[in-house]
Amino acid sequence: MRRLGTGIGWRPEIADAVERMPGIDCVEVVAENVCPGHLPESLQRLGERGVTVIPHGVSLGLGGADRPDEGRLTALAERALALGSPLVTEHIAFVRAGGPLTASPRLEAGHLLPVPRTRDALDVLCENVRIAQDALPVPLALENIAALFAWPDEELTEGQFLAELVERTGVRLLIDVANLHTNHVNRGEDPGAALAALPVEAIAYVHVAGGFERDGVWHDSHAHPVPRPVLDILTDLASRTTPPGVLLERDENFPEPAELERELRTIGEAVRAGRERAAGGTRAGTGAVAEPPAGDPVGGGVAVLVRPVVRARERLGVAQAAVLSSLVAGTPVPEGFDRVRMGVQARALTAKRADVVAKVAPELPVILGEGYRPAFLDYARERPMNGGYRRDALDFAAHLLRADRPKDTDARHALRQWWLDRAGPSPRPSRGRMAQTARRVLLRHRG
């Protein structure tokens, strides 16, 4: 496995600081945020210095029921080649659901959502990974994600799910120790047991990030310092294997460069503590590896490989559409899910949607002022996203204009001009009935 060393997530807000940081061996850039023909000069300079640049995808949705989108795969491949990357990374998650597979409206989460750890989901994921591997010019590594809710009736632990995924596809792993901590708090899962089950030889590198706890729920914010429990999990991992690379993620609320450098040093100390522990013959892990369900061994053999993936896609598609619709379109929470946690997730999705739209269309908060956020949240509650954040920004502006808002004439004129510059001569017809359609179709599937 190629050594990647010490890394940090590259973001435009800290680009200059990252270039000046000592000891940076690799950086990671959100793949969807760069254009192959117009790479940021900072990334080009880092690459010329020998710093490895890795494109990190967030929208492929390999854990979804549909086959991977060819256009998204092509875009990811183009970024890997443009950046001279030795690998690309994505997530074990679904980000959209519905559409022709389920005869229901296509919905976008705008965020990474957990896949059920079931045989159906694993079969679909394995086939999707093979499709992606064939389309990409470099190896693929997949990241375990953080989750606010759990699926009922799961058949595998996280460690078993990841181990079998690697065995069946040869894919590499990007292990996020902060996400293991998140799932420990939110879902009661033992990070030590997950680490013990991992095929450590498949680890490409490791993510470390901060978050915060509120009302017993851990939020993986990437906007706070790395807490001690996350560092302890990193130490446990380093006591089991030497990670090829360890990378700090920070997406917002950026501290001074000196503080980021201190965090990187603390992360390095946690890795060294794990190596010393391994040399001393002790290990930090607290959990034992859970045994596979009786009669269904990890690896699965030929019987698993020949499972009918077409039917699995249909079953998974209906389940994911029902979950996503309950989160973004107000349909009932499916049976077996924790309604409180699903409510937390729904609110988090809406809040993130408002934040990201403000970033991709920064003129909107300027035009609307303090009224931007309440107006957007009111809009989002009844209008699921189905075309990405930039489309969402245009639809939000059109929604306000159709309602003759904002009331301030100058602000409304500025909003209309902004919309005209980007969309066309008149606001598109309202899609306000989308949520009602989603409810009817999904309730019919579940009935």
N, C-alpha and C positions, 0 to 999 in steps of 0.2 A: 504494500500500500504506500502510495506517495506521501512523503512527509509534507504537511502544510504548515506546521508550526503555530505561531501565535497570530491570531487574526481579530479583526473587528468589522462590523457591518458598515459598509461605506454608505453615507447619506450626504446629499448636497450640503446640508447645514453644517456638517463637520468635515467637509472634504479637505479644507486647508489644514485643519488640525491633524487629520489622519496622515496626510503627507509628511508632516513634521514629526510624527510619533516615532520614537526609537523602537527597534525590535519587532516591527510589523512584517510578518512573512506573507500574509494573505488577507484579502478583503473579500467581502461578499456584497453583491449588489442585487437589488430586487430586479429580476429579469424584465418584468413588464415596464419598468421605469427607465429603460435605456433603449436607444435606437441604434442598430448596428452601424448605420451610416453617419451618425452624429454622436459618437461617444464623448462623454465629458472629458475635457482635457486632463482633469485630475486622474481619472482612471487610466488614461493613456500614459501619463507620466509614471504612475505606479507600475503599470505593466512593463514599461521600458526599464525600470529599476530592478526588475526581476520579482516583483511582488505578484503572487498568484491572484488572479481575479476570477471569482466564481459567480456565475449567474444563478440566482435563487428564485425559482418560480413560485407563484402563489395562486395561479388561476387555472391550472391544468385540470385539477379535480380527478386524479387517477382513482380515487376511492368511490367515484360516482358510478351509477349504473350504466351510463352510456359509454361507448368506445371513445377513446381520447380524440379530441378535435384535431384534424390534420393541420389546420392553420396555426393553432397554438403550438403544436409540436414543431412545425417548421420555424416559427418565430423563436422558439427556445433554442433550436439547433443553430440558427443564424447568430444568435447572441453568443453562444459558446464559441463559435468560430471567430467572430469579430473580436472577442476578448482573449482569444488564445487559451481558453480554459481547459484544464485537464479533466473536468467533470462538470455536470450540472446537478442541481438539487431541486427537489419538490417535496410535497407533503403527502402523507397518508390521510387523505381527507376528501370530503365531497363539498363542492362549492355551489352547485346548482342542481336542480331536480325538475321533474315534470317533462313536458314535451311529448313527442310522438310515442315514446316507449310506454307511457302511461296514459296517453290521450288526455292530458291535463295541461294547464298553462305552464309554460316555462318560467321558473322562478330562480332568481339569483340570491345567494346568501350574502355576498359581499364579504365573506369571512370563511375561515376553515372550520368545517364541522366534522365531528367524529364519525367514522364508519362503525357499524356494529361488528363486533368480533365473532362473526359467525362463519360457517362454511360457505354460504352463499357469497358473502361479502369478500371472503378471501379468494374464492375462485374468480370472481369478477376482477378484483384487484390484480391478481397474478396475470390474467390475460391482458389487462390494460397496461401493466408494467412491461410485458413482452412487446406489445405494440410500440410503446414509447422507446424501449431499448433499440428496436429495429430502426426507428426514425432518427435517433440522435447520433451524432458523430463521436461522442465521448461517453464514458460510463455515467450512469444515473445513480444518485443516492437519494434515499427517501427519509423524511423526517417524521418522527412520532410527534403528534400534536397535543396541545393542552385542550382540555374539555371542561365545560361547565355542567354537562349532564352525561348520564350513562344510558346505554340502550338496555332494555330488559332482555332476559333470556340469552345472554351471550354464551358462546360455547368454548371460547378460548381466553386465556389471560393475555395481557399485552405482550409479555415475553414469548409465549407460545405463538401468538399471531405473527410477530416479527420474525421469529426463528423459522417458521414454516415458509413465510414469504421469501426469505433469503434462500432457503433450501430449494424452493421450486423455481426461482427466477434468476438467482445469482446476483440480484440487485444489492447495492451497498446501502449502508445505513448512515444517516445523519442523526445522531442521538442528542436530543435536547434534554439536558438534565433539569432545566427549569420546568419543562413540561411534565417530567416525571414527578416533580414536587407538586405541581398544580394538580395532577391527577391523584396524588396522595391525599391532598387536602379535600378536593372536591368529590372524589369517588372512592376514597378509602383504600387505594391500591398501594401496595408495598413497593417502593422503588428498588429496594434491594432484591426482591424476588424477580422483578423485571430485568435487572442487570444480570442476575445469575443465569437467566434463561437465554440471554442474547448470544448469538454467534459473534464474539468480539472481533474475530478476524475480518468481519465484513464492515466494521466501522470505518467510515471515510474521515469524519471529524466530528466534533462535539460543539453544540451550542450552549451558551450560558447567558442568562438574562434575568432581569429583575421583575418584580410585580408587587402586588399588595393584597392584603386580606380585608374583606369587608363583610360583616354579618356571616362569618363562617364560610365565605366563598373566596377562593384565591383567584385573582385576576392577573393573567399573564400580560402585563402592560407594556413591557419593553421600554418603560419610561421611569423606572425607579432603580436604585442600586441593587446589586445582586445580594440577596439575603444569605445568612449563614446556612440554613437548611439546604439551599441549592449548592453551595460550595461543598457541603458535607457529602452530597450525592456525587459530585464531581470527584471528590477524594475517593469515595468507594469505587467509582468506575476506574480511576487511575490505579487503584490497588489490584484490579483484575487484569488490566491491559494498559499498554502505553498508547494513549490516543494519538493518531497521526497529526491531529491539529485540534486546537481549542479556540473558539471564536466568540467574542462578546457582541451581543445584539443590543442596540439602543436605537429606538425609532423616533423618540421625541423627548421633550424636557431635557435637552442636552446640557450636561454640566460643563464646567470649564475643562479644557483639555487635560490639565493636571489631574483632575478627578478621574477622568477616563483612564489615564495612565496608571493611577493608583489601583483602580479596579482590575486592570490587566495584570498588575503585579500580584494582587491578591489571588487572582485566578491561577497564576503560575505557582503560587505557594500552595494552593489546594492540590494541584497536580503533583507537586513534589512530595507533599505529605502522603499521598496515595502510594507513590513509588517507595517511599521509606517504609510504609506499612507493609507493602508487599515483600520488601526485602527482609522485614522482621517476622514474616510469616503470619501476620494477622490481617484481618479484613473488616471493613466497616459495615458490610451488609447485614441486615437484620432479618431478612426473609428467606425462607427456603423456596426452592422452585416448586411451583404447584404441579401436581401430577396431571397429565392429560386425561380427559374424560375416558372412562372405561370403553374399550372397543373402538376408540377413535384416536390412534396414536399420532403424535406430531410427525409431520412428514407425509402421512396419509397414504403413501404408496400409490399404486396404479389406480386404485378405486377413487382416490381424490382427483387425480389428473383427468379422468374421463367423465367427471360430473358434467351434466348438461348446463353449460354456462349461459345459453340463451334463456332458459327458464330462470336461472339464478338472476340474470339481469332484470327480468320482468318483476320478480318478487322484490328484489332490492330496490328497483325503481319506484314501485308503489310505496314501499316503506319510507324511503327517503323523501319522496314527494309529500307524503302525509306529515312527516316531521317538519320539513321546511315550510310547508304551508301553515302549520300551526305557529311557527316562529315569526313569519313575515306577513301572512295574510289573514290571521285571526281565526283560522279553523280550529276545531277542538283538538286538544292535546291527545295524541294516540294513547291507547290503553297501555298501562305498565310504566309510563314515564313519570318522573317526579315533576308535578305541575309547578311547584315553586321554582325549581331549577330551570325549567323550561321558560318560566316568566323572566328569570334573571337573564337567560340567554337571549330572549326576544328583545329585552330592553337594551342589552349590550349591542346587539346587531343594529338596532335603530340608532343608537348613539354613535357607533362607529361609522355608520352610513353618513350621518350628518358631518362628522369630522372629516371623512375622506372627500366628500363633495366640496367642503370648504377648501380643501387643499388643491383639488383638481380644477376648481373654479373659484379662485380666491377673490374675484371681483364681487361674488354674490354677498358674502358677509360685509363687504365694504358698502355696497349699494343698500342693503337691508338693515345694516347696523345691528343693534341689539335684538331686532325682530327676526334675524335670520334663523337662529336655532329653534325657537318655539314654532315658527312658521314651517320649518323643514320637518320637525318631529310630527306636527299635525298632518302634514302631507304624507309622510312615510307610513303612518299608522294604517292608512287605507289604500296605499299604492305600493305593492311589492315591486322590487327592482327586478328587471328582466333583461337589461341590456348594458350593464356595466355602469361605472360611476359617472363617466362623462355624459352618457345618455340620460342618466338620472338627474344630473344638474340641469340639462335642457328641459326635461319633463317637469322638474320642479318650477323652473322659471315660467314655462307655459301654463302650468296650473295656477300660479299667482296671477298671471296676466288675464287668464280667462275669468278670474274672479275680481278683476279690476283692483288688484292689489300690487304693491302697497298703496295706501291711501294718499301718501304724499306724492304730488304730481311729478316733481322732479325725480324722485326715486323711481316711480313707475316708468317714466320716460327713459331713464338710464337702464332699467331692467329690460325694457322692450328693445332698446338699441343693442344691448348685450346679446339678447336672444337672436335678433335679426342678423347680427354679425356672424352667428354660428349655426343657425338652423334653417333660415328661409323666410319667406314672406309672411307667414301666418302660423300661429301655434297649431300643432297637430290636434286632431280630435281627442277628446278625453278618453283615458283608459281607466276611469274610475270604477268600472264594473269588473275589473280583473279579479279582485279579491273574491267577489261573489261567485264568479265562474269557478275559481279555484275551489271554493268551498263545496259547490255542487258536485263537481267532478270527483273530488277526492272522497267525499262522503259516499258517493255511489260506488267507488272502488272498495271502500272499507265495509259497505253494507252488504 
